[in-house]
């Protein structure tokens, strides 16, 4: 089934092996920077990356999640932020984990949400990849890959019309080939 889906997609951007190497690279960066932290996965996109990442972290972690549904690449996301604060983040380092920083506007909103709470010791962002056209964020950023272009991509958590998140690689998503799947 994945083979048929992959044939309908564009060029492969990151293979499963490159994704695994990227996860390891981000884990190494975080292992050097932290002794403990609260990992907050941005769901649903960050689930796969978070699961792979936390298994390589060598410091004490607590885990929580936050949601802010959006359309990938949307620069004006105004959807509700859903965060139940299951873990007390008071005085702790907090790392928001997502699959990618595309425009960065949703992550900027999430960071502002935590800044308004004014209880975390520090805020950081960890993603597998970033796109060049993203907004500047007022937080430390840890990532493995910076894409050369702002092409629409799918797979490994990144959706197109709520499909393709489950793919184990990342592909360019030319709209014309997706219309025929």
N, C-alpha and C positions, 0 to 999 in steps of 0.2 A: 504494500500500500504506500509506504513512504517513497518507494522508487517511483511510482506513478505521480505522486504529488511533486516530487523533485523535478520530474521531467517537465511539468507545467510551469515551473518557476524559472527565474532567470539564473544568471551566473552565480555559482557558489562563492560567497564572500569569506566565510570561515568554516573549515571542516570540523568534524568532531574532535580531531586531534588538536587543532589550533584552539578550539574552545577550551579543551582541557589544559593546554599550556597557558592560556590566558587566565583561567581560574587560578592556576598555581602562581602566576605572576602577581595577581592581585592579593592572594593569600600571603605571599612573601612580604609584600609591601605592608600589609596590615600587621603581620607578625612582628615586623621590625618597629612598628609605630605604637602598638598597644600592649598593655598587660591585662586589661579587661575592658569589656565594652558591652553595650546593649546593641544587638543587631536587629534592625527593624526592616523587614522585607516589604518592599512596595509590591502589593499584590494587585492583579495576578501576574504581571509581567516578570517580576523579580523572583518568582518561586523557584524556577529551575536553577538559576545562577546562585541564589541564596543556599539552596540545598547542597550544591556542589562545593560552594565556597566554605561554608561553616565546617565541613568535615576536614578541611585543611588548616583551620585556625588552631594555633598552639597556645592561645590565651583563654582565660575564663570568659564565657559569653552568657548572656541572657538573650532570649529572642522574643520578638513581638512582630506585629504587622500593622500596616497602614494601607488604606486604599484611597485612590483618587482617580476614578475611571476617566479615560481620555482617548481621543483619537490620536494615534501616533503622528507626530509632526505638528499637532495642533498647537499654535502659539498663543491661543487665548482660551485655555481650559479653565472653565469656571465651575466644574462639577464639585459636588460636596466631598470634603475630606472626611473619611471615616477612620477614626482612631480611638480605640477604647482604653488605651494605656493600661494594658494588662501587667506591665512591668513598671516598677517605680524607676524613673530615669533621673530623679533628683541627684545632682552632683556626679553623674556618670557620663562617660564618653558614649556618644550615640553615633552609630554608623547606619545611614540609610542605604539599603542595598536594592538595586534595580538592574534590569538587564542591560539597559543602554540609556545614555543621555542623547536624545535626539535634538529637539529644539531647546530642551532644558527648562522650559517654562513651568511644567508641572513640578519638577524637582525644586525649582525656585519657590513655588508656592508651599511645598511641603517643608522646606527649610524655614520659611517665614512662619509657618504654623508652630514649629518647635521653638523658634526664637521668641515668639509671643508667649509661650508657656514659661520661658525664662528659668528653666530649672536644670537643664542638662549642663554638664561641665563643658562639653565641646560637641560640635556637630561635624560629621564628615559624610562623604558620599562614596560608595564603591559600586562600580559598574564594570561589565565586561568590556564595553566599548563606548566611545563618544563620537559624535559627528562634529564636523568643523563649524557649522553654523549655529552652534548652541550658545545660549546666553551665559554670561559670567555668573558664577555662583560664589557666595560668600561663605565657603566652607572648603576644607581640605578635600581633594578629589583623588581617588585611587582607581586606575583603570588600566587595562592591558593593551587595548588597541584604539587608535584614532583613525577613523575612516577618512579617506581622501576626498570623498564627495558626500553629499547629503541625499543619496539615493534611498528610496523606500526599501527596507529590508524586512524579511520575515524569518521565523524559526527561532528555536531556543528561547521561547518566551515572548518574542516579538510577533504580534498578530497582524493580519490584514482582514478586516471585517470579522473579527473574532475567530479566525481560522489560522492554522499553521503554527501555533505556539509550540506544539509538541514535537516539531522536527528537531533532530539532533545536530543540525548544522544551520548556518545562516546563509540566506540567499537574497539576491536582488529580486525585487518583486515587480516586474513590468506588468502594469495593469492589463494590457491587452492579452497576455497569456493567461492571466488569472480569470478573465471573463469567460474562458472556454473550459474551466474545470468543473 
